[in-house]
Each structure stands twice: as C-alpha cells, then as structure tokens.
C-alpha cells in the first residue's frame, strides 16, 4: 500500500522545490515531491541557471569585494517599498550560505566577474560578480533514464539545436571576442566525438545553465532516495485547527490525500499560463501565448490553493517581463535577452519611433512597451529592425548570422512570419505596418549616434550592463552601429515574460502570511509561487532562482526548529529611522 504520510510535502520540481526537498532530507525529514507535469524542472530547467548572490564565496577569487550592507541598500532601492526590509535582509545575508550548500550537494557555482547588476547607477550596485553561473554538469551522473525525465532546455539556448553553451561561452561568441571561433570549434568537436554517449541519447552529455542546475539537483534527489510523484497535480491543501496538514493531489486518475506532519512547501511556479488570471491581474493587453515558459505549466494552481486557506496575495500585477518572438512549430515563444544589445539594430513602434534603450534590462524593456503603447497605441507588438551588416554578423532569435546561414538557407516559412525583409526601409515599413518616414528618420538618427558613440535619446551603451553583450570590435560604442545597408529586416516583438512575480505573501522564513499578517502554520512558499522579494524590479541576472533556493534553504531551517537569525539587524534599525514619518 502506498505510503501517504510524510514529514514534508513539496509541491513542484523547479530549483526552489528540489532544494527544499534535498535540504529537508539532509535534516532527517521524510520528504515527498509532487509535480504536475510529466517532466522535472519547470521553468528552472529552461532558464539560464544563473543565481544572484551578493558577497558570494567566489568573488574574492576574481578580486571583487562586496558586502551585505551594499547589497541590502541596492535591493531595498530596487524593491521600491514593495518587499519588507527584514525579508530583503534575510535574502542578502543567507544567499551566500545557500550557494555554498549547492556546492556541497554537487551543484557548484562560479561568479561571472564582468556581468553587472541591472541598475549599475544605483547605490550599492556592483559592476560584476554577484551573478553566478553553474559549472557544467555531466549528465552521465544522472543517467540516461532520468535525463529523459528532465525538461529539455529551450532551442534558443542550444548551438545547432544540439549543443549546450554556458554563460561564459555565450558572451565570448556574442561579443565576437578573438577566441570565439576556437570556442565554437571546441564545442562542436567535443559533442560530435562523444560517440559512446550519442549512441544512447540525442541529449547532450554536457549540461549547462538551467539544465546543469536542475540536472545536479535531480541527481542529488535520486541519491537520497526522495520520493517523486510526476503527473500528480495539486488539487487543494488540507487543514485542521488553522494549520495546513497536507495536500490533495490527483494521481492515477484519483484524488489522493497526503499528510504532511511538519510542513507543506509550495514551489510550483506562477500563473503566467492562466489566461483568466492574467486578465484579472496583469496590464492589458495580455496573452499567455506570448509567454516563454512551458505550456500547461504554471497555471497558478498552488497560488489559488494557498489563497483558499487564507494566504494573502501580493505583487499580482507584475511579471518577470521580457520581449518575446514567435517561431513556428515551437511550443512557446522565445525570449529575446541579448541579441537586441548587438550594434546595428533598433526597436520601434508603429510610428517608426524608438522608445527605449534596446540594450537595457529585459523587464524594463517589457514595461517600456506597455508604457509606450498606452501613449501611442502602437508598441504591442513592437518591431526590432536591423540591416544587412547586422544580419551578416549576429544571431537573432532562431536566425544564425548570415555569414554562416544566408537567407537562401533559412526556412521558407519563416519569411513574413518570423522575419520580414525588403530592399529599402520604406518598403519594409509598408510590409510591417509602420510609418515609413518615421522609420527612415529613426534609422538615420541611429546612424549618427553610431558615429559619435553617444545615443542622445536613450543612452544606449552608456553603462557597463549595456556593454556586456556589445560587440567588442565596434568603436566607439559596442552597442551602436549604422543602420544603412540594405536589405533591411524586421522581427515582431511581444511583451512576454518568463514568469509572474506575484503570489502568496511570505515572511523572511518563507512562511505564508494571512490577510492579518500572521503566518499560516505549516505552510511555506518559494519561487514564483510567492511574491518576489525584489518587488517590481530585477536587480540582476539570477534574481528569480537565487531567492527561490535561498528561501527554500531558510524554510527548511524554520521547519526543523532552527530558524536562521538575522545578523545585521542594525541595517533594519537604520532603514526604519530613514523612513519618512
């Protein structure tokens, strides 16, 4: 008979959920993981795998110095009063301890020294080092059978649709550093010469990014013998005398009640795939089809279940926004994270006017689309426009650089669906429904900016974050180049996202809070299932996964009766004194 009583039940199988299960087991608790989908990993598995960890253990190796004080000031400013100070402090203090624990369980990370925080002009920001990238993971440790249960990464994160690439290699290739060709040759040789592995599976042995993170966590889960139920969606939470006591899940066609003696930890993602909830909470227009996360997942089930037992909701109007593009025959839209930083492109509305810094953080990009659409009615969708020089040198979406894959080799069905092409800007504008005069004027202005290296309209390339994915060979500004050589191209951009920010309101130990501000006994929540500690902002790459796993780490400490105390309470006292009366 199946055992339906555990110490801890974890709902979801993304990074935060898996870490909670592993940590709970390491603390001697009998743990069950229930996952709605047939695959493990959720959005974590298709992510870049980065985690934003202030004052982390790897920064000194890169000659970088950080502090909890600086990180607290920075995140507090970013959060704009929409996350409690003690929760922010809990994160910036505990994140580094969680990162060390990842290394201990077989998922080591290293800092990215030159990847700047997303708002480099704010006090407390760092020019690099807080974002950490997982070391490559050998899938043989997980095994082919379990590898097939790991959600595959997005096509956009693979070279030639097969080979994984890590953050360091991606930067080298996109920035066209001198060693870029050698890096590509090494990756291809490594993959194609690995005959023993390729005879077993089409999946790459070398896992990077989110695949390395979740592959490592999944391996740690298996080593500990933790029970995992796939295709077992949460139906509801059970409670008694004001305490959450377990879950009801749908398993093998029947509702099954599972008792959680100590706690239930919700880590089942946000609600970006629930069109009804999007229309209820998010800015309009909104469409779940624009989202860059897997279909059918993240429909807000666990958020609604938590609300049903009294959990308060917070930040429900916010997403982890990102511009996305449609690619035929792919299960989801592709997020456009870095290609828009390359010199020789611009983003325009229906008037043909630029309205943002194309190289800026992707959440601000999405927010700018909505703001301009409210003014002009023509920024949803928007268009990214580039010329023949850009097309020859840089990848964009599913399209590889023209020097490697010319237009004649592109799929015929992509013309006028993925990209539009014309010999002149005027003809291109007419094809895509943009004002021709406006488009020509914008291109001419960008060309002038490229000559001087100064974007007088939006400051593109003026800060270290913008320049990270610029072309190091382009002077004087690696993010600016003329848009003047035909043929010209355009691709349609939607205000998509990589998840929602709003969810159940939690405290510094990830306990779900009720409408009265008091914790609901036995119920914890992490990741996009909970309201983000970052408020409406995105302080740096890894601001989703970092908090997800850090609060999972803190949650288990609280569940076991060993809550992690705050170390720098003086920062809270100073913050309170600084608040206006």
C-alpha positions as CSV (number, residue, x, y, z in Angstrom):
1,X,0.0,0.0,0.0
2,X,1.3,3.4,-1.0
3,X,2.6,5.5,2.0
4,X,0.7,8.8,2.2
5,X,2.3,10.3,5.3
6,X,5.5,12.3,5.2
7,X,7.2,15.0,7.3
8,X,7.4,17.4,4.4
9,X,5.5,17.6,1.1
10,X,7.0,19.8,-1.6
11,X,4.8,20.9,-4.4
12,X,6.7,21.5,-7.7
13,X,10.0,20.4,-9.1
14,X,11.8,23.6,-10.0
15,X,15.1,24.7,-8.4
16,X,13.5,26.0,-5.2
17,X,11.3,23.0,-4.7
18,X,14.1,20.5,-5.3
19,X,16.5,22.3,-3.0
20,X,13.8,22.3,-0.3
21,X,13.3,18.6,-0.6
22,X,17.0,17.8,-0.6
23,X,17.7,20.1,2.4
24,X,14.8,18.7,4.3
25,X,16.0,15.1,3.7
26,X,19.5,16.1,4.8
27,X,18.0,17.4,8.0
28,X,16.4,14.0,8.6
29,X,12.9,14.7,7.4
30,X,10.9,12.2,5.3
31,X,10.0,14.1,2.1
32,X,7.7,13.8,-0.9
33,X,7.9,15.8,-4.1
34,X,4.7,16.1,-6.2
35,X,4.9,17.6,-9.7
36,X,2.0,18.4,-12.0
37,X,3.9,17.8,-15.3
38,X,5.4,14.5,-16.6
39,X,8.9,16.2,-16.6
40,X,11.1,17.5,-13.8
41,X,12.4,21.1,-13.6
42,X,9.7,23.5,-14.5
43,X,10.9,26.9,-15.7
44,X,14.2,26.4,-13.9
45,X,15.2,23.7,-16.4
46,X,14.8,26.1,-19.3
47,X,16.4,29.1,-17.6
48,X,20.0,30.3,-17.9
49,X,20.6,28.8,-14.5
50,X,22.1,32.0,-13.0
51,X,21.7,32.9,-9.4
52,X,22.1,36.4,-8.0
53,X,24.2,36.0,-4.8
54,X,25.7,39.1,-3.1
55,X,29.0,38.7,-1.3
56,X,29.4,35.2,-2.6
57,X,32.3,32.9,-1.9
58,X,33.7,33.1,-5.5
59,X,34.0,36.9,-5.7
60,X,37.4,37.1,-3.9
61,X,38.9,34.8,-6.5
62,X,38.0,37.4,-9.1
63,X,39.4,40.2,-7.0
64,X,35.9,41.6,-6.1
65,X,34.8,42.9,-2.8
66,X,31.1,43.1,-1.7
67,X,29.2,43.5,1.5
68,X,25.8,42.7,2.9
69,X,25.3,46.4,3.6
70,X,25.8,47.4,0.0
71,X,23.5,44.6,-1.3
72,X,20.8,45.5,1.2
73,X,20.9,49.1,0.2
74,X,20.7,48.2,-3.5
75,X,17.9,45.7,-3.2
76,X,15.9,47.9,-0.9
77,X,16.1,50.7,-3.5
78,X,15.1,48.3,-6.3
79,X,12.1,46.9,-4.3
80,X,10.6,50.4,-4.0
81,X,8.9,49.6,-0.8
82,X,7.1,46.5,-2.1
83,X,9.1,44.0,-0.1
84,X,9.7,44.1,3.7
85,X,13.1,45.2,4.9
86,X,13.6,42.1,7.0
87,X,12.9,39.8,4.1
88,X,15.4,41.7,1.9
89,X,18.0,41.4,4.6
90,X,17.3,37.7,5.1
91,X,17.9,37.2,1.4
92,X,21.1,39.1,1.1
93,X,22.5,37.5,4.2
94,X,21.5,33.9,3.6
95,X,22.1,33.7,-0.2
96,X,25.8,33.1,0.1
97,X,25.3,30.2,2.6
98,X,22.8,28.6,0.2
99,X,25.3,28.9,-2.6
100,X,27.9,27.1,-0.6
101,X,25.4,24.4,0.2
102,X,24.8,23.9,-3.5
103,X,28.4,23.1,-4.0
104,X,28.3,20.6,-1.1
105,X,25.5,18.7,-2.7
106,X,27.1,18.5,-6.1
107,X,25.9,21.7,-7.9
108,X,28.9,24.1,-7.7
109,X,28.7,27.7,-9.0
110,X,31.2,30.3,-10.0
111,X,30.7,34.1,-10.2
112,X,30.6,36.0,-13.5
113,X,33.1,38.8,-12.8
114,X,32.0,41.2,-15.6
115,X,28.3,40.7,-15.5
116,X,27.0,43.9,-13.9
117,X,23.9,44.4,-11.8
118,X,20.9,45.5,-13.9
119,X,20.8,49.0,-12.4
120,X,24.5,49.9,-12.2
121,X,23.9,53.6,-11.4
122,X,22.1,52.8,-8.1
123,X,23.9,53.0,-4.8
124,X,25.2,49.6,-3.7
125,X,25.3,48.2,-7.3
126,X,28.3,46.1,-8.4
127,X,29.9,46.1,-11.8
128,X,30.0,42.3,-11.7
129,X,30.4,39.2,-9.6
130,X,27.0,38.9,-7.9
131,X,25.6,36.8,-10.7
132,X,26.8,33.2,-10.5
133,X,26.7,30.5,-13.2
134,X,26.6,26.8,-12.6
135,X,29.6,24.7,-13.6
136,X,29.0,22.3,-16.4
137,X,27.3,19.1,-15.3
138,X,28.0,15.6,-16.7
139,X,24.6,14.1,-17.5
140,X,26.1,10.6,-17.0
141,X,25.9,11.3,-13.3
142,X,22.1,11.5,-13.6
143,X,21.8,8.6,-16.1
144,X,20.0,8.4,-19.5
145,X,16.7,7.2,-18.0
146,X,16.4,10.2,-15.6
147,X,17.8,12.6,-18.2
148,X,14.7,11.8,-20.3
149,X,12.6,13.0,-17.3
150,X,14.5,16.3,-17.2
151,X,12.6,19.0,-19.1
152,X,14.8,19.9,-22.1
153,X,16.1,23.5,-22.5
154,X,14.7,26.0,-25.0
155,X,16.0,25.8,-28.6
156,X,17.5,29.2,-28.3
157,X,20.0,28.0,-25.7
158,X,21.5,25.4,-27.9
159,X,24.1,25.6,-30.7
160,X,22.7,24.0,-33.9
161,X,19.8,22.7,-31.8
162,X,22.0,20.2,-30.0
163,X,25.0,21.5,-28.0
164,X,24.8,23.3,-24.7
165,X,26.6,26.5,-24.1
166,X,27.4,28.2,-20.8
167,X,27.3,31.9,-19.9
168,X,31.0,32.5,-20.4
169,X,31.0,30.9,-23.9
170,X,27.8,32.7,-24.9
171,X,29.4,36.1,-24.0
172,X,32.6,35.2,-25.9
173,X,30.7,34.3,-29.1
174,X,28.1,37.1,-29.0
175,X,30.7,39.8,-28.2
176,X,32.8,38.3,-31.1
177,X,35.9,38.1,-28.9
178,X,39.1,36.8,-30.6
179,X,38.7,33.3,-29.2
180,X,35.1,32.9,-30.3
181,X,35.8,30.7,-33.3
182,X,38.0,28.4,-31.2
183,X,35.3,28.1,-28.5
184,X,32.8,27.1,-31.2
185,X,35.2,24.6,-32.7
186,X,35.9,23.0,-29.3
187,X,32.1,22.7,-28.5
188,X,31.4,21.0,-31.8
189,X,34.4,18.6,-31.6
190,X,33.5,17.7,-28.0
191,X,29.9,16.9,-29.0
192,X,30.5,15.0,-32.2
193,X,33.4,13.0,-30.9
194,X,31.4,11.7,-28.0
195,X,30.2,8.6,-29.8
196,X,29.5,6.5,-26.7
197,X,27.1,9.0,-25.3
198,X,25.4,10.0,-28.6
199,X,24.6,6.3,-29.2
200,X,22.4,6.3,-26.1
201,X,20.6,9.6,-26.4
202,X,20.2,12.8,-28.6
203,X,20.6,14.9,-25.5
204,X,24.0,16.5,-24.9
205,X,26.1,14.9,-22.1
206,X,27.4,18.3,-21.1
207,X,24.6,20.2,-19.3
208,X,24.9,23.9,-18.8
209,X,22.7,26.7,-17.4
210,X,19.4,25.6,-16.0
211,X,20.0,22.1,-17.3
212,X,23.1,21.9,-15.1
213,X,21.3,23.3,-12.1
214,X,18.3,21.0,-12.3
215,X,20.3,18.1,-13.5
216,X,22.5,18.4,-10.5
217,X,19.6,18.8,-8.1
218,X,17.7,15.9,-9.6
219,X,20.8,13.7,-9.2
220,X,21.1,14.8,-5.5
221,X,17.4,14.0,-5.1
222,X,17.9,10.5,-6.5
223,X,21.0,9.8,-4.4
224,X,18.9,10.5,-1.3
225,X,16.0,8.2,-2.4
226,X,13.5,11.0,-2.1
227,X,10.0,10.0,-3.4
228,X,8.9,11.8,-6.5
229,X,5.4,11.7,-8.0
230,X,5.1,13.1,-11.5
231,X,1.8,13.9,-13.2
232,X,0.3,14.5,-9.8
233,X,-1.3,18.0,-9.9
234,X,-2.2,19.7,-6.6
235,X,-5.9,19.9,-6.1
236,X,-6.1,21.6,-2.7
237,X,-4.5,21.9,0.8
238,X,-5.9,20.2,3.8
239,X,-6.1,22.0,7.2
240,X,-7.1,21.4,10.8
241,X,-7.5,23.9,13.6
242,X,-5.9,26.7,11.5
243,X,-2.9,24.6,10.5
244,X,-2.1,23.2,7.0
245,X,-1.8,19.4,7.4
246,X,-1.2,18.1,3.9
247,X,-2.3,18.1,0.3
248,X,-4.8,16.5,-2.0
249,X,-3.3,15.6,-5.4
250,X,-4.7,13.9,-8.5
251,X,-2.7,10.7,-9.0
252,X,-3.5,7.9,-11.5
253,X,-7.0,9.4,-12.0
254,X,-7.9,9.6,-8.3
255,X,-7.7,12.2,-5.6
256,X,-5.1,11.2,-3.0
257,X,-4.7,12.8,0.4
258,X,-1.2,13.1,1.7
259,X,-0.4,14.1,5.2
260,X,2.5,16.4,6.0
261,X,3.4,16.1,9.6
262,X,5.7,19.1,9.7
263,X,5.0,21.3,6.6
264,X,3.9,21.8,3.0
265,X,6.3,23.8,0.9
266,X,4.7,25.3,-2.3
267,X,7.2,25.8,-5.1
268,X,5.0,25.3,-8.2
269,X,5.6,28.5,-10.1
270,X,3.5,31.5,-11.0
271,X,0.3,32.0,-13.1
272,X,1.6,33.1,-16.5
273,X,-0.1,30.3,-18.3
274,X,-3.5,31.1,-16.9
275,X,-5.3,33.5,-19.3
276,X,-8.1,34.2,-16.8
277,X,-5.7,35.2,-14.0
278,X,-3.6,37.3,-16.5
279,X,-6.7,39.2,-17.5
280,X,-7.7,39.6,-13.8
281,X,-4.3,40.9,-12.6
282,X,-1.9,42.0,-15.3
283,X,-1.6,45.0,-17.5
284,X,-3.5,44.8,-20.8
285,X,-3.3,43.6,-23.5
286,X,-2.0,40.3,-22.2
287,X,-1.8,36.9,-23.7
288,X,-0.5,33.6,-22.3
289,X,0.6,32.7,-25.8
290,X,3.4,35.4,-25.6
291,X,5.0,33.6,-22.7
292,X,8.4,32.0,-22.8
293,X,7.6,29.2,-20.3
294,X,6.2,25.7,-21.0
295,X,2.6,25.4,-21.9
296,X,0.2,23.9,-19.4
297,X,2.5,24.5,-16.5
298,X,2.4,27.5,-14.1
299,X,-1.3,28.0,-14.2
300,X,-1.5,29.3,-10.6
301,X,-2.9,26.2,-9.0
302,X,-0.8,26.4,-5.9
303,X,-1.3,30.2,-5.6
304,X,-5.1,29.6,-5.6
305,X,-4.8,26.7,-3.2
306,X,-2.8,28.9,-0.8
307,X,-5.3,31.7,-1.1
308,X,-8.1,29.3,-0.4
309,X,-6.7,28.6,3.1
310,X,-6.3,32.3,3.8
311,X,-3.0,33.3,2.2
312,X,-2.6,36.9,1.2
313,X,-1.6,37.8,-2.3
314,X,0.9,40.5,-3.3
315,X,2.5,41.9,-6.5
316,X,-0.1,40.3,-8.7
317,X,0.2,43.0,-11.4
318,X,3.9,42.3,-12.0
319,X,5.8,39.8,-14.2
320,X,9.4,39.0,-14.9
321,X,8.9,40.7,-18.3
322,X,10.9,40.0,-21.4
323,X,10.3,40.7,-25.1
324,X,9.4,37.5,-27.0
325,X,9.1,36.4,-30.6
326,X,7.0,33.7,-32.3
327,X,8.8,30.8,-34.0
328,X,6.6,28.3,-35.9
329,X,6.4,24.8,-34.6
330,X,8.0,25.7,-31.2
331,X,5.9,25.0,-28.1
332,X,6.4,28.5,-26.7
333,X,7.6,32.0,-27.7
334,X,11.3,32.7,-27.5
335,X,12.5,35.4,-25.1
336,X,15.0,37.9,-26.6
337,X,17.5,38.5,-23.9
338,X,20.8,39.6,-25.5
339,X,20.5,39.9,-29.3
340,X,19.0,43.4,-29.0
341,X,22.2,44.6,-27.5
342,X,24.2,44.0,-30.6
343,X,25.1,47.1,-32.6
344,X,23.1,47.9,-35.8
345,X,19.5,47.2,-34.6
346,X,16.8,49.4,-33.1
347,X,13.3,48.8,-31.7
348,X,10.4,51.0,-32.9
349,X,6.7,51.4,-32.5
350,X,4.0,51.8,-35.2
351,X,5.2,55.3,-35.8
352,X,8.6,54.1,-36.6
353,X,9.9,55.8,-33.5
354,X,12.4,54.4,-31.0
355,X,11.0,54.5,-27.4
356,X,13.6,52.7,-25.2
357,X,17.2,51.7,-24.7
358,X,17.3,48.4,-26.7
359,X,20.3,47.1,-24.5
360,X,18.6,47.7,-21.2
361,X,17.3,45.1,-18.7
362,X,14.5,42.9,-20.2
363,X,11.9,43.6,-17.5
364,X,12.3,47.4,-18.2
365,X,12.0,46.6,-21.9
366,X,8.7,45.0,-21.5
367,X,7.5,47.8,-19.2
368,X,8.5,50.3,-21.8
369,X,6.5,48.5,-24.4
370,X,3.4,48.8,-22.3
371,X,4.1,52.5,-21.3
372,X,4.6,53.5,-25.0
373,X,1.6,51.5,-26.1
374,X,-0.5,53.4,-23.6
375,X,0.7,56.7,-25.2
376,X,0.7,55.7,-28.9
377,X,-1.3,52.5,-29.2
378,X,1.5,51.1,-31.4
379,X,4.0,49.3,-29.2
380,X,2.3,46.0,-28.7
381,X,3.6,44.5,-30.8
382,X,6.8,46.4,-31.4
383,X,9.4,45.8,-34.1
384,X,13.2,45.2,-34.0
385,X,14.7,46.4,-37.2
386,X,18.3,45.8,-38.5
387,X,20.3,46.0,-41.6
388,X,22.4,43.7,-43.8
389,X,25.6,44.2,-41.7
390,X,23.8,43.2,-38.5
391,X,22.3,40.2,-40.3
392,X,25.7,39.0,-41.5
393,X,27.4,39.2,-38.1
394,X,24.9,38.4,-35.4
395,X,22.4,35.8,-34.4
396,X,18.8,36.9,-33.6
397,X,16.1,34.6,-32.4
398,X,16.3,31.4,-34.4
399,X,18.3,33.0,-37.2
400,X,22.0,32.4,-37.2
401,X,24.4,35.0,-38.6
402,X,24.2,35.4,-42.3
403,X,27.9,34.6,-42.8
404,X,27.0,31.1,-41.5
405,X,23.4,30.7,-42.7
406,X,22.5,33.1,-45.6
407,X,18.9,34.0,-46.3
408,X,18.7,31.3,-49.0
409,X,19.3,28.6,-46.4
410,X,16.6,29.9,-44.0
411,X,13.3,28.1,-43.8
412,X,10.9,29.5,-46.4
413,X,8.0,29.5,-44.0
414,X,9.9,32.0,-41.7
415,X,9.7,34.8,-44.3
416,X,6.8,37.1,-43.2
417,X,6.2,35.0,-40.1
418,X,9.5,35.2,-38.1
419,X,11.2,37.9,-40.1
420,X,10.3,40.5,-42.8
421,X,12.7,41.7,-45.5
422,X,12.9,44.5,-48.0
423,X,15.5,46.3,-50.1
424,X,14.6,49.7,-48.6
425,X,13.4,50.9,-45.2
426,X,10.3,52.4,-46.8
427,X,9.3,49.1,-48.3
428,X,10.0,47.3,-45.1
429,X,7.9,49.8,-43.2
430,X,4.9,49.3,-45.5
431,X,5.2,45.5,-45.1
432,X,5.1,45.6,-41.3
433,X,2.5,48.5,-41.0
434,X,5.0,51.1,-39.6
435,X,5.2,54.7,-40.7
436,X,7.9,54.9,-43.4
437,X,9.0,58.4,-42.7
438,X,9.3,57.7,-39.0
439,X,11.3,54.5,-39.6
440,X,13.7,56.2,-42.0
441,X,14.2,59.1,-39.6
442,X,14.9,56.8,-36.7
443,X,17.5,54.8,-38.7
444,X,19.2,58.0,-39.8
445,X,19.4,59.2,-36.2
446,X,20.8,55.9,-35.0
447,X,23.4,56.1,-37.7
448,X,24.5,59.5,-36.5
449,X,24.6,58.2,-32.9
450,X,26.9,55.3,-34.1
451,X,29.4,57.8,-35.5
452,X,29.7,59.7,-32.3
453,X,29.2,56.8,-29.9
454,X,26.5,58.6,-28.0
455,X,22.8,57.8,-28.0
456,X,21.3,61.2,-27.2
457,X,17.8,59.8,-26.9
458,X,18.1,56.8,-24.5
459,X,21.8,56.5,-23.5
460,X,22.3,53.0,-25.1
461,X,25.8,51.8,-24.3
462,X,26.4,54.3,-21.6
463,X,26.8,51.8,-18.8
464,X,28.6,48.6,-18.0
465,X,25.5,46.5,-18.1
466,X,24.6,47.6,-21.7
467,X,28.1,46.9,-22.9
468,X,28.4,43.4,-21.6
469,X,26.7,41.9,-24.7
470,X,28.0,44.6,-27.1
471,X,30.5,43.8,-29.9
472,X,34.0,44.5,-28.6
473,X,35.2,45.1,-32.2
474,X,32.8,48.1,-32.7
475,X,34.1,51.5,-31.7
476,X,33.4,53.9,-30.1
477,X,30.3,52.3,-28.6
478,X,29.9,48.5,-28.8
479,X,26.1,48.8,-28.8
480,X,25.8,51.2,-31.7
481,X,26.3,50.8,-35.4
482,X,24.8,52.4,-38.5
483,X,21.5,51.1,-39.9
484,X,22.0,52.0,-43.5
485,X,22.9,48.9,-45.6
486,X,20.1,47.0,-47.4
487,X,18.5,44.7,-47.4
488,X,16.7,45.6,-44.2
489,X,14.9,43.2,-41.8
490,X,12.3,43.3,-39.1
491,X,11.0,40.9,-36.4
492,X,7.9,41.3,-34.3
493,X,8.3,41.6,-30.5
494,X,5.6,40.9,-27.9
495,X,5.5,42.0,-24.3
496,X,6.1,38.5,-23.0
497,X,7.5,37.2,-19.8
498,X,9.5,34.4,-18.2
499,X,7.1,34.1,-15.2
500,X,4.9,36.1,-12.9
501,X,6.2,38.0,-9.9
502,X,3.0,38.0,-7.8
503,X,1.9,35.2,-5.5
504,X,1.5,34.3,-1.9
505,X,2.9,36.9,0.6
506,X,5.6,35.3,2.7
507,X,7.9,36.4,5.6
508,X,11.7,36.1,6.0
509,X,11.4,32.3,6.6
510,X,9.1,31.7,3.6
511,X,6.1,31.2,5.8
512,X,2.8,32.1,4.0
513,X,1.1,35.1,5.7
514,X,-2.6,35.5,6.1
515,X,-4.5,38.7,5.4
516,X,-3.9,39.6,9.1
517,X,-0.2,39.5,8.6
518,X,0.2,36.4,10.7
519,X,1.9,33.1,9.5
520,X,-0.3,30.2,8.4
521,X,1.0,27.3,10.4
522,X,2.5,24.5,8.4
523,X,2.6,26.4,5.0
524,X,5.7,27.7,3.3
525,X,6.1,29.1,-0.2
526,X,9.1,29.8,-2.5
527,X,9.9,30.9,-6.0
528,X,7.4,32.4,-8.4
529,X,4.7,30.8,-6.3
530,X,5.4,33.6,-3.8
531,X,5.5,37.4,-4.2
532,X,9.0,38.4,-5.2
533,X,11.4,39.8,-2.6
534,X,12.7,42.0,-5.4
535,X,9.4,43.9,-5.6
536,X,8.7,45.2,-9.1
537,X,12.4,45.2,-10.2
538,X,15.1,42.8,-11.4
539,X,18.3,43.7,-9.6
540,X,20.5,41.3,-11.6
541,X,20.6,38.1,-13.6
542,X,19.5,35.3,-11.3
543,X,17.0,37.3,-9.2
544,X,14.4,34.6,-9.6
545,X,16.4,31.4,-8.9
546,X,18.6,32.9,-6.2
547,X,15.7,33.9,-3.9
548,X,13.8,30.7,-4.8
549,X,16.5,28.5,-3.4
550,X,17.6,30.8,-0.6
551,X,14.1,31.0,0.9
552,X,13.8,27.2,0.5
553,X,17.0,26.9,2.5
554,X,15.6,29.3,5.2
555,X,12.2,27.5,5.1
556,X,13.7,24.1,6.0
557,X,15.7,25.7,8.8
558,X,12.5,27.0,10.3
559,X,10.6,23.7,9.7
560,X,13.3,21.9,11.7
561,X,13.1,24.4,14.6
562,X,16.4,26.1,13.8
563,X,15.4,29.4,12.1
564,X,18.3,31.4,10.7
565,X,18.7,34.6,12.7
566,X,19.4,37.9,11.1
567,X,23.0,39.1,11.5
568,X,22.8,42.7,10.6
569,X,19.7,44.0,12.4
570,X,21.3,47.4,12.7
571,X,20.5,47.8,9.0
572,X,16.8,47.4,9.8
573,X,17.1,50.0,12.5
574,X,18.8,52.5,10.2
575,X,16.2,51.8,7.5
576,X,13.4,52.4,9.9
577,X,14.9,55.7,11.0
578,X,15.3,56.8,7.4
579,X,11.6,56.2,6.6
580,X,9.5,59.3,6.4
581,X,7.3,59.8,9.5
